[in-house]
């Protein structure tokens, strides 16, 4: 975050976030930069995504888990990696009144694995893998953009307690089923393997040897990562770094037989499921806990300039349960941001949100007749709702013309008019 961005967070002025002009006369009543409001005309699409996701998770026998929005800072710093951008630049960390370092969750996996170990879900009474899904807000201090804010919302899942390429393939298929279910057609899977611990160590040593020879040409971030986690250099966005990365040794040359076999079995499982994929040997993901499988799912949409853009990412983590004090058990999962998915979806996909709009002709009526009209409107709406309809009633004195315009704006499928002549 630049110094200018820091200052902009404190200045009271007209701001534009996600295309919305935010007018402020007093900074005390302006929402925090990067924290957005979801207004009533926006939430139906979010609800549709969440409904489809829940239904899809249930078909795969995943149950919902809800973990706190705050965790001890170590939960994220020791699992995401000290060299990751999340830990070094983006976490909302503070000291609470008990002098404890607390962090707003920047991602979902670490907190879920912490809960898995703390509540002993690894015990024999729990069938493996333990399959859970989550939905909720996450927080990262980064520059707000068209598809992301400092508070953002993720939907994801974790399958913990088993290591299997077939499980990895099912998790990828599950994500694709969610996206197809909400109406996204142009999808692409990018896939890679990071190998097991031995393969990663071999590749790490190879990268250190290579990048040490060109260390003075690396960006400051990559020079720091060279000592902490050289694999993260492969994910650098710096243009000069990318030129050096293009000449770097390939990970596949460091894979042992076990890692090669696991990845081959994963590709075979995806082939059986009819899932097309592209192997990208530079895909490493931004978190340090991944082993073996890593993947991204991209969508091509008009909102993204008709180019493939990542909407979902995930992978396998075989060491995290042990890092939290649990047994040797692996896990795999994915997460996607709702904001980005909302952007990818066209608003005309939304079904009508209102079945009935009840107009009340109250103008120029006696107080007694007005009351009778309102009473009938109230009871009629209750009856329609009991039959499963969505209903809105006008309880104000205004013209029928303005009421019918309101019904049209709400895309109401049917309009009822209750007036003096219709009283029973």
Secondary structure as UniProt FT lines:
FT   HELIX           3..8
FT   TURN            9..10
FT   STRAND          15..17
FT   TURN            18..19
FT   STRAND          20..22
FT   HELIX           27..29
FT   TURN            33..34
FT   HELIX           40..59
FT   TURN            60..61
FT   STRAND          63..64
FT   STRAND          70..72
FT   HELIX           73..80
FT   TURN            82..83
FT   HELIX           86..90
FT   STRAND          93..95
FT   TURN            97..98
FT   STRAND          101..104
FT   HELIX           109..118
FT   TURN            119..122
FT   TURN            124..125
FT   STRAND          130..139
FT   STRAND          151..160
FT   HELIX           165..181
FT   TURN            182..183
FT   STRAND          187..193
FT   HELIX           197..212
FT   TURN            213..214
FT   HELIX           215..217
FT   HELIX           220..228
FT   HELIX           230..235
FT   HELIX           239..246
FT   HELIX           251..254
FT   HELIX           257..272
FT   TURN            273..274
FT   STRAND          277..279
FT   TURN            281..282
FT   TURN            288..289
FT   STRAND          291..301
FT   HELIX           302..304
FT   TURN            305..306
FT   STRAND          307..317
FT   HELIX           320..323
FT   TURN            324..325
FT   STRAND          331..337
FT   HELIX           338..344
FT   HELIX           347..349
FT   STRAND          354..360
FT   TURN            363..364
FT   HELIX           367..386
FT   TURN            387..388
FT   STRAND          391..393
FT   HELIX           400..409
FT   TURN            410..411
FT   STRAND          412..418
FT   HELIX           420..422
//
